[in-house]
Amino acid sequence: MATDDFFRARLDSMIDMCHPLALLATRMPWAAIEASLAPLLAHKDRCGRVVQDADLFGPTAQLAGAGLSNAGRPRLPLRLIVALLYLKHAFNLSDEELCQRWSESVVWQG
């Protein structure tokens, strides 16, 4: 249901739903793609490495980089990652060209 308010308009009323990429997006098996990629891209426990160090009591071994880390920004949605990889492959774009093209045509959804 489209509205007269621009900020409340639906995305399908703003874009051409007959565009080949819009048609492809409706035909992609997103649930199956996300289900198959989620285990591969899951947040994994790292085993770490042993670091030899010396302190006042002599040589010691410490485990560094082990466990789960919550540092860094949250990951992007898998659907966005898959869509960007598809566009990069389909249009033979470099990483920089893909970012430039995506940032010009993205619709911010907050």
C-alpha positions in Angstrom: 0.0 0.0 0.0 1.7 3.2 -1.2 1.4 6.4 0.7 1.9 10.1 -0.3 4.5 10.4 2.4 8.0 9.8 0.7 9.6 8.5 3.9 6.8 5.9 4.4 6.6 4.7 0.8 7.3 1.1 0.1 10.4 0.2 -1.8 8.4 -1.6 -4.6 6.6 1.7 -5.4 10.0 3.4 -5.8 11.8 1.0 -8.1 10.9 -0.6 -11.4 9.8 -4.1 -10.5 10.2 -5.1 -14.1 13.9 -4.4 -14.0 15.9 -7.7 -14.5 17.6 -7.4 -11.1 14.4 -6.8 -9.3 12.9 -9.8 -11.0 15.9 -11.9 -10.1 15.6 -10.8 -6.5 12.1 -12.1 -6.3 13.1 -15.5 -7.9 16.2 -16.2 -5.7 15.8 -18.9 -3.1 17.0 -16.7 -0.3 16.1 -19.0 2.5 18.0 -21.9 1.0 21.0 -19.7 0.2 21.1 -18.3 3.8 20.7 -21.8 5.3 23.6 -23.2 3.3 25.9 -20.2 4.0 25.1 -19.5 7.6 27.2 -22.4 9.0 30.2 -21.4 6.9 30.1 -17.8 8.0 29.1 -18.4 11.6 31.0 -16.8 14.5 33.6 -19.5 15.3 35.7 -20.2 18.4 39.4 -19.7 17.7 41.9 -22.1 19.2 44.6 -19.4 19.7 48.3 -19.9 19.9 50.8 -20.3 22.7 53.2 -17.3 23.2 56.4 -17.7 25.2 57.1 -14.8 27.5 59.3 -14.0 30.4 58.4 -12.2 33.6 59.9 -11.8 37.0 59.5 -15.5 37.8 61.1 -16.8 34.6 59.8 -18.0 31.2 56.0 -18.5 30.9 53.6 -19.7 28.3 50.4 -17.8 27.6 47.5 -18.6 25.3 46.7 -15.7 23.0 43.8 -15.1 20.6 41.6 -17.9 21.9 37.9 -18.0 22.3 35.1 -15.9 20.9 35.6 -12.2 20.3 32.8 -9.7 20.3 35.2 -7.0 19.0 34.5 -5.2 15.8 31.3 -4.3 14.0 28.4 -6.6 13.6 28.4 -8.6 10.4 26.2 -7.6 7.5 23.1 -9.6 6.6 23.9 -12.7 4.5 21.4 -11.6 1.8 23.3 -8.3 1.3 26.6 -10.2 1.0 25.3 -12.7 -1.5 23.6 -9.9 -3.5 26.8 -7.9 -3.7 28.9 -10.9 -4.6 26.4 -11.7 -7.4 26.5 -8.1 -8.7 30.3 -8.1 -8.6 30.4 -11.3 -10.6 27.6 -10.5 -13.1 29.0 -7.0 -14.0 32.7 -8.0 -13.6 33.4 -5.2 -11.0 36.3 -4.7 -8.8 35.8 -4.2 -5.1 36.1 -0.5 -5.4 33.7 -0.3 -8.4 31.2 -2.4 -6.6 31.3 -0.2 -3.5 31.0 3.0 -5.6 28.1 1.6 -7.6 26.3 0.3 -4.6 26.7 3.5 -2.6 25.2 5.5 -5.5 22.1 3.4 -5.8 21.4 2.2 -2.2 18.2 3.2 -0.4 18.9 3.6 3.3 16.6 1.5 5.3 16.8 2.3 9.0 
